[in-house]
Amino acid sequence: MQPTIEPVISVQIDEYPSSWCVTRDSIMCIGFESGRISYVDSSGEFLQDISIEGPVVGLVTTDDGLIAASGKKGLFSKGEIEWDLMLDSGCESIHRSNSGVFAVDGSGNILHVSSTGEILDSRHIGAVDIIEISENGLLIGLGLIDGRLIILDEELRILHESLPADDDVETISCIQFRADGILLVGRNSLGMTVDDRPENRLECWSPIDGMINSSEMPSKPTSFCITDDGVAVGCFNGELIHLTIGVEGYRKISQMDYKISDITKWDNTFLVSYWFETSRISSDGELVWQFENHGIVEGVMALGNGLVAIFGDDKKSRGPSPIQLINPESPPIVEKNSDFMEYGVNPSSAEFSGGLTEDELDIVSRRQDSSNHGEGLMETLNEEIEISLDDVPVEADALSDLIESAKSLNIPPVADAGDDRTVNSDEDGKATILLDGSRSYDPDGNISNWLWLDRDGKEIGETPQLRVRISRGVHNFSLLVIDDGGAKSSASITIQVR
């Protein structure tokens, strides 16, 4: 079993967060689509709510308070100095500057706005996809939707502009400045033209000399993390690699099962986020711990007090996932429990003997025969209707009685064990998999019990979601769900580990 940690605090919210930032006092500022902005401390307590007009698309803390961006209206300053700056096309993003904020509106303009709400400079550049500000606030890197790369100075003068290739379709997937002002750019081509250009590459741009280096990547770069001697790169294929300044090529650190969405430096290790997981990984690829979020990880924010906030969305419209506050220094949990089982390629019955009594094994075997329950129910329903029509005299209330009888019948639940999939194994020749039966539902009630079974009918878990660690090979699992009326249904899933 992989080492894991548990959250220190789970902050329950009633809306999906659309933006967030943190104050110097480790207070989280969380913006929502409704225009509400909540101040939440590290204990999970909601300190204050304020609001602006329109959805909150960006937040920046200042010495005087907070500047919020509205997707429909513009900029709003809240705190000691309050002002509004209306933008006809709304605002798409804001980032801190030395004098206030850089804002991108919905018409393809970038504006430099002072902390008092005055527009210092503006320039039309086109639809922006990615924006990054240098550590000293003097440089702006822009990745445009049309594939252009633009580097601006603080006064919005163009220092460099790189156009996409005329004979291919190119995109910019991520950008980040090093402390020395060098801009790292993840650039990707569709490969429509056969030439020497790598389809996925990392470009290094100097604000003075332009592009100074280009390196081929194993997959599309999706996230960067600056290190003392180079950069860690997360890739679309789940690879975590490191490039060292002055050294040709790259070093592979680790392999994840899914696209890496975020890398955050933590001491001499990395907090790597992918799908539902955030893992702490050393520079040598050693796993320190894993944390499983309630939803797909969409953001990671260090609070400055030893805690890290994890933002996510389960994408299933079941309500917002809680904001999880974790302590990366928490001692990992390594003991086994009933919700985490490990399997070989061909587990034998002897390997799992002693887990259940003979009576319990008989119950489990009967549970697996429940897939035809729905068919039997329909036969019973047809028989009852025939009996009712044959035996009961035709009276005015006969139809009413029949309807009441039908209402008393319980429709079986619908079991959903997820889609079959193929994953890559780790250096131990194994993979950690999330079995997810949360899409199961009951048409006329609620599901009261979940039961996961392995290929031999061994009961391995009683929760909607279950993590298992399996070795290379093909593995089959079954999910049995029981509703509050006692009706049952089952589904299966096949997972191949390569």
N, C-alpha and C positions, 0 to 999 in steps of 0.2 A: 504493500500500500504506500502511495506517495504521501509525504508529510503535508499537512494542511494547517490552516489557522482559521479561527472564527472571528467575526466582527466584534469590535469593542462596543459599538453603538449602531443600531439600525434606526434611521430617521424615516418615519412614515410620512409620505406626502400624498396630497389628493389631486395633483396635476403632474403632467409630464414636464420635467425641467427642460428649458430651451437654452439656457446659458447660466454660467456660474463664474465666480471669482472669489478671492479670499482677501480679507483685510490684514493689516499688520498685527492685529490682535487675534488672529486665527479664527475670525468670524466668517462663516460662509455667507455669501450673498447669492441667492438662487432666483433666477428669473423664470417666468412661466408664460405660456401662450396668452393667457388672459390679461397680461400686463402687470400681474402682481409680482413683487419682489420681496422675498423673505430673508430676514437676517437670522441665522441659526448658529448657535455656539457648538463647541465640541462635545457637549453633553447631550446634544440633540434637542435642546430647548429652543423654541421659536421666540426670538426676542422682540421682533418688530416686523410689521408688514407695511409696505408702501406700494404705490401703483403708478403706472404711466399709461398713456393712451396707445393701444396696439400691442402686439406680441413683443416680448423682450428677446432681442436677437444678439445682444452683447452687453457686457458689464465691465467697467474699469473703475477700480478704486483710485482716489486721489487724496492729496493731503487735506482737502476740504470736504470730502464725502465720496459721492458715487456718481459716475456718469453712465447713464443707461441708453441703449439704442433701441428704438422702436422700428419694427419692420414696416410700419405704415405711416408714421408721423415724423420721425427724426431723432434728435438727441434731447435728453432731459438730464439736468444736473440736480442732484438731491444732496442736502447736507447744509453746511454753513453758507455756501453760495449756491443759490438756486436760479436756474434759467432754462429756457426751452429754445431749441433751434429747429424750426420746422423745415423739412426737406420734402419737396413735391413728390418724389418717387420713393420716400421712405429710406431707411438705412439697412444695409445688409451686414455690416460688421464694423467693429471699432477696436482699436488697439492703442495702447498707451504711447505717448510721445513725451519729449522733455518739457513741452509747454502745455500739453493737454492731451488730445487724442487725434489719431488719424482715423477718418471715417470713410467708408465706401458706400455710396448711395445706389439706388436701384437703376440709375441711368448710366452707370459706368464712369462716374466721377469719383476721384479721391480728393478728400478735403483735409486740411490741417486746421483743427479747431482748438482755440486756446481754452484754458481752464475757466475763463469767464464767458465763453460762448461766442467769441469773435472768430470769424473765418480768416485765418492767416494766409493760406494759399489754397488753390484748387487746380485740378487738371483733369481733363477727360482722357481716359485711357482704354475704355472698353469693359466688357463684362469680366469681373475678377472672380477667380475660383479659389485661390489661396493667397493669403497675405501674411508676411512675417516681418517683424521689426527687429533690428539689431539690438544687442544688449545695451549699447550706449545711446540708442534712440536716434542715431544720425543716418541710418540707412533703412530703406524699405525694399523688400523683395516681393514681387508680384508674379503669380502664375495665372495667366488668363485662360478663359475657356477655349479660345481659339488656338492654344498651344504656345502663345508668346511668353517669353520671360522678360521682365522689365525690372531694372534696379534704379531706384530713385534716391536722391539725397533728402535731407530734412525739409528743404524748400521745394520739393517735388520736381526738381530738375532731373531729366533722364540721364543717367550715367552710362547704362548699357541696355540695349534691347536685342534680344535674340529671337528670330522668327523661326517657326517650325519649317521643316523641309517641305519644299513645293511638291515633291513626288511621293509623299507619305502623309499619314495622319498621326500627329504627335500630341501627347498630353503631358502635363506636369502633375505628378501625383503627390509630391511633398517637397517642402523647402525649409531650410533652417540656417541661421547664421552661426558661425563660430565666433568666439570671443574676439578674434583678430579681424573680424569683418568679412571673412570669406563666406560666400553664400553656397550652401550645398543644395543641389537641385536633383530631384528624382525625375528623370525624363523617360518617356516610353513611346515607342513607335509600333504601329500595327504590323510592320514588316511587309508592306505592300510592294516595296522595291528591294530587289536583291543587290545588296552592296555590303561594304565593310562596317556600316554603322550597327552597333549593338541595338537590339530591340528594347532592352532595358538597361539603363545606364545611370551612373551617378556623375554629375558634372560639378566642378568646383569653379566658382566665379569670383574674381577679385574686383572690387569697386574701381580699381585703377587700371588693371591690365586686361580685364575681361576674363574669358574662360581660360583657365590655366591647366586643367586636367579633366579627363573623362575616363571612367572605369566601368567595365561591363558588370552587370548584376545578374545573379542567378534567376531572378524573377522581378516583377515590378516592385520598386521600393514603396512602402506604404507608411513608414514612420522612421524618424531619425532621433538619435540621442547623442549629444556631443560628449566626448570623453576627453581626458587629459591629453591623449596622444592621437586622437582621431575621431571616429564616429562609429556608433553601433547603428545598424540598419535592420529594420524589420521588413520582411518581404511578403508579397501576396501569397506565396506558396508556403508560408509558415516558417521560413528559415530566419534565424537570427545570426547575423554576421558582423564582423568588425573589420574596419579598414584603418590602418595605421599610416600616419603622415610619413611620406618618404619611402613607404614599403609597397612594392607592386603586388597586386592581387588582394584577396581578402581571406580572413580566417572565419570558419564556421564555428559559432558558439553552441547553438542548439537548434532543434527542429520542433516546431509546434504543429498541431493538427490543422490549424486554421490560420487565416490571414492575421498578421500582427497589426493591431490598430493603434497601439500606443506603447512607447518605451519611456520610462521615467527613471532617472538615475537615483540610486539610493546607496549612499556610501560608495563602496567598491563593487556594488551589485546593480542589477537592473530589475525594475518592476515591469514585466512584460504582459500586456493585455491582448487577448485573442478570444473571440467568441464570448462564452460566459466566464472565462477564466482570467485571473491575474496571478502570475507566478513570479516569485523572486528567484533570480538566476544569477549565479556568479559569473565573472568574466571568463571562467574556464568551462562554463556550461553546466555546473553542478546545480541541481534543483534544491533550493533551501526550503521552500514551501509553495503550496498552491492554495488559492482562494477561489471558491466558486460563487459568483454573483447570482442574484435572482434573475437578472436579465442580461442581454448582450451588452458588454462593457462599451460605453460611448464616451467616457471621460474619466481621467484620473487626475486628482488635484491634491498636492501636498499642502497641508495646513500650516506648516511651520512650527508645530508644537509636538512633533513626533507621530502625528496621525496622518492618514491619507484617506481622502474621500473617493469612493467609487460610484460613478453614476452609470445607470444602465436602463434598458428598456427591453421587456420580454417580447415585444412585437406581436402580442396575441390579444391586445385590447382587453386584458383582464384587469386593468388598472395599473397605475404607476408602480414600478419597482421601488423599494425603499433605497435611500442613499445609505451606503454602508461605509462606516468609518472603521478602518483597520489600523493596527499597529504593526508595521513590518518587523519589529523586533520581538513580537510575541513568540513564545516557545512553540515550535511546530508540534502538532498532534500526530502521533505515528501509530497508536494502537488500532487494532482492527475492531470493527463493529459490524452489526448485522446489515448496515446499509452499504457496505463496501466489501465485495467478494473478489477473490482472484482465481482465475481459471487457467488450466493448461489447454493444449489444443484438443486433446481427447480425454476429458476428465472421466475417470472410472467411478462406478458406484461405490467402490470401497473407499475412495478418497473422501467421500462425503458421508460415510456411514456413521450412524450414531446421532445424526442431527435430528431425526424424527422417529417417533415410535411407529410400530406397524399400523396402528389405527390411523395415525396422522398421514402416513404415506398413502393409505387407502383413500383418505379424504382428498389429498392432493391429486391422485390419479383420477378421481371422479371429477375434480374441478376442470381437468383438461378436456373432458368430454362435453363441455357446456356449449361448444360452438354451434350445436344444432338446437339449442334451446329455443331460439326464435322460431324455427320451423315447427317445433312441437307445440309452441304456444299458438301459432296460427291454426294448426289442426284442431287444438282444443277449442279455440274460438269458433271455428266453423261447426264443430260438433255441438257446442252449446247453442249456437244460433239455430241449427237444425232441430235440436230438441225443443227449443222454445217455440219454434213455428209449428212443430208437429203435435206437441202435447198440450199447448195452451190454447184455449178457445180464442177465436178472433174477437177481441173486445176493443173498446176505445182506448184503454190504457195499456194495451199489449206493447205498442211501440215504445211507450214511455218506459215500461219495465225493461225492455230490451236495451234501450239507451243507457239506463242506469247500470245494467249488468256490464255493458261494454266499458263504461267509465271505471268500473272496479278492477278491470284488467290492468296489469302492469306491463308496459312496453320495456323490453330489455335495453340496457345501456349500449352505447356504441364504444367499443374498445379501439384505441389507436396507439400502437406501440412505436410509431415513427417510421421513417423511410429506411429501407436497406441502404447501407453505405460501406465504403471502403476507406480505411485510414492507414497511415504509416506507423510503423512501430518505432520505439525509441532505441537508445543504445543498449537497453537490456532485452531487446526483442519483444517488447510488450507495448500495450497502449492502454491509456485510461479513457473509458467511454462513459458518456452520460446516456443512460436509458431513460427516455422521456415519454411518459404516458399521459402527460397533462392535457393533451388535446382530446382525450376521451371525454364523453359527455353522456348524460341521460336525458332523453327527450321529454320525459314526464316526471322528472324528480331529480334526485342528486345521487352521485356515486358515493357510497359509504366506505368501500374497501378496494384497495389495489393489491394485487399479488403478482410478483415477478417470479418466473420459473426458468430454470436452465433447461438444456436439451433433455436431461434425464428426469425432468419433473421435480427437481429439487427446488424448494422454496428459498429464494435468496433475498427478498425484500418486500415490504408492505407499504411503500410510499409511491406517489406519482412519478417521482424522478429518483433514479438510483445510479450511482457510479460503480462501475466494475473495472477491474484491471485484467486484461486478457492478453494471451500470447499470440504469436503469429498463427494464422489459420482461419478457418471459417467457423463462426459461432452463431448458434440460434438461441433466441430467448423468446419466452411467451409472457404476455400480460393478460391477467384475468381481472376484470372489474365487476363489482357487485353493487347494485343500486340499493336505495333505502327500502325497496319492496322485496328484495331478495333475488331479483332477476340477475342473470350473469351473462357475460359475453367475453370473448377472448380475441387476441390478435398476436401476431408474431413478428419478429424482426430478425434479419440476418446481417451480421457484421463480419466483414473480412479484414483481417489485419495483415498487412504486407511487410 
